Amino acid sequence: MGPHRWLIGGSAAQWGEPVTGARWQQAAMAVPNWEWAVRLALCALGLALSVYALHVETSRERDPGYRAMCDLSPSVSCSKVFTSRWGRGFGLVEDLLGKHSVFNQPNSIFGIVFYTLQTLLGCTPSTLAAVTLLGTSVVSIAGSLYLAYILFFVLHDFCLVCVTTYLLNGALLLLNCKRLVCLSQSGQRSAKPKGQ
């Protein structure tokens, strides 16, 4: 049995039965054509912003006088946010696991991993991948809401890069919901016996 794909949904492929050939093509056709282009654009922008945020943070650590393009004023400063205690491990990892924990990375590293995962899993039309995409999007929205609260009510700052990533995460959540609905409906249609 050649390479297999996993699809959750429908009756025959319920809970992870391998899907090959025609069923794989049917699942791929269930995802709207525009979805991949939109996903690629959102993830490319998210990756670019995450890499830029990492650049700003490392540049600021090397040179405290470094001024990023996104530092527009004292109250509109991304480098202030990226170099704050909440710019690493969401401000939580250091308290829980220590400053030198492998998980106490710049938030931008988590962003790079997230947008890469969204891109790669977006290449497969399986419902299992769609569930994973949706689950990671929900986690990203929780992180975005937490960091937005810190940004506005603790740091009293406006970070253009941060707010843009929050919006990207919201758009990816909507896109992932749409993908899961399309794949679930496709699985239900294919599970119905012919003639019904």
N, C-alpha and C positions, 0 to 999 in steps of 0.2 A: 504494500500500500504506500504509494508515494507520499510526498509532503502533505501534511494535513493541516487544516485550519480549525479553529474552535469557534463555535457559534452557540450562544445560549439563547434559547427562545424557541418557539414552536414546539410541537410535540416530539417529533423524531429527533431533534437535536437538543432536547432539553438538558440543561445543566452540563454542557461541555462535551457532548458527543462530537467526534471529528466530522468536519464538513469538507468535502472535496468536490472538484469538478463543477457541475451545474449549480449546485447549491451555493458554492463560493461565488460564482458569477452572479447569481440572483441576489446574494447579499450585497455584492459590490454595486449592483445596479440600484439597490434600494437607497444608497447614499446619494443625495443630489450632486450633480456635476459641479456646481459652484462651491460646494462645501470645501473641497480640497484647496481651491485657490484662496478662499477666505481664511482657512486655517493656516495655510502657508504664509500669507501676508501677516496675520496676527502674531504667529510664532516668530517670524523673522524680525518683526518690530520688537517683540518681547526679548528675543535673544540680543538684538542690538542694544537695547536699553540696559539689559543686565550686564553685558560686557562693558558698556560705557560706565555704569555705576561701579563696577569693579575697578575700572581704570581710575575713576575719580577717587575712590577710597584709597587705593594703593598709592596714587600720586600725592594725595594729601598726607598720608602717613610718612612718606619720604620727605615731603616738603610742606611744612605747616603753612607756608605762605601761598601755596598753590591755589589758584582761583579757577574753578570749573566754569564752562560756558553756561551751565544751568544755575550758577550763583548770580542772581539778578539783583538782590538786595539783602540786607540782614534778615528780613523776614521771608524771603523767597530764596532759599539756599539748599541745594541738594547735598552739597558736601557736608554741611552741618548735620544733616540727617544721616548720611552714610557713615559718618565717623562717630556718631553718638553710640551709646551702649546698646541701643535698639537696632543698630545697623549690622550687628553680628548675632547670629543665632536667635534673632527676633527679640533680643534682650532677655531671653528666658534660659537659654542653654548654659550660659556662664554660671548662673545661680544654681542650676540643677546639677550640672555635670562638671563644672569647673572651667576656668578660663582657657586651659590648654586642651580641652576635649576636642576630639576630631570633628565633632558635630558643631563646634562653635566657630562656624565659618561665616564670612560675609553673606548677608541675605541675597546678594546678587548671584552667588554660587548656587543657592537653592533655586533662584529664578532661571539660571542657565539649565539646570537639570530639568526643571518643570517644563520649560518651553521645548527642550529637546525631546522629552517624553511625549509631549502633546503632538509634536511633529511626527515622531516615529510610529506611535500607536495610531495616529490618524491615517497612516498608510494602509492599515488593514481594516476591511469591512466586517470584522467580527463583532458580535454583541459583547463578548467578554472584554475586548479592547475598548468598546464604547462605555461599558460599565466602569472600567478602570479610568478612562478619560474623565467621565463624569465625577467619579470619586475624588480624583486628584484636583479637579476644578473646584469642588466643594471645599476641599482643604485650602486651596489657594484663595478662595473668597473669604474664608474664616481668617486666614492670615492677613489678607488685604484690609478687612474691617478692623482687625486688631491694630495693624500698623497705621491705618488712617486715623484711628482714635489717638494713638501716640503722636502722630504728626500734628494734628490740629489742637489737641487739648493738653498735651504734655510739653511738646517742643514748641508749640505756637509758631509753626513754620508752614510754608507751602512749598512742596517739592514737586516740580513739574514732571520729573522722571517717575517719581513714585505714583502720583495721581494717574499718569498715563498707563502705568502697569496695572493699577487697580481696574481701570476701564478695560484694558485688554483681557484681564482675568474674567471680568464680567461677560465680555463678548464671547470668550471661549466657553464659559459655562452655558450660555444660551446655545452656542453651536453644538456642544456636546449633548445637551438635552435633545436638540433636534435630531442629531445622529442616532441616539438611542431609540427615539420614537420611530424613526424611519426603519431601522433594523428590526425592531420589535414587531412592527406592522407587517414587514416583509416575512418574518418568521411565522406569524400567525396565518398569513395568506398561504404560504407554502405548506403549512401543516393541515389545511383543510383538504379533505378528500376531493378528487375531481368530480365535477358535476354539482357541487354545492355552492 
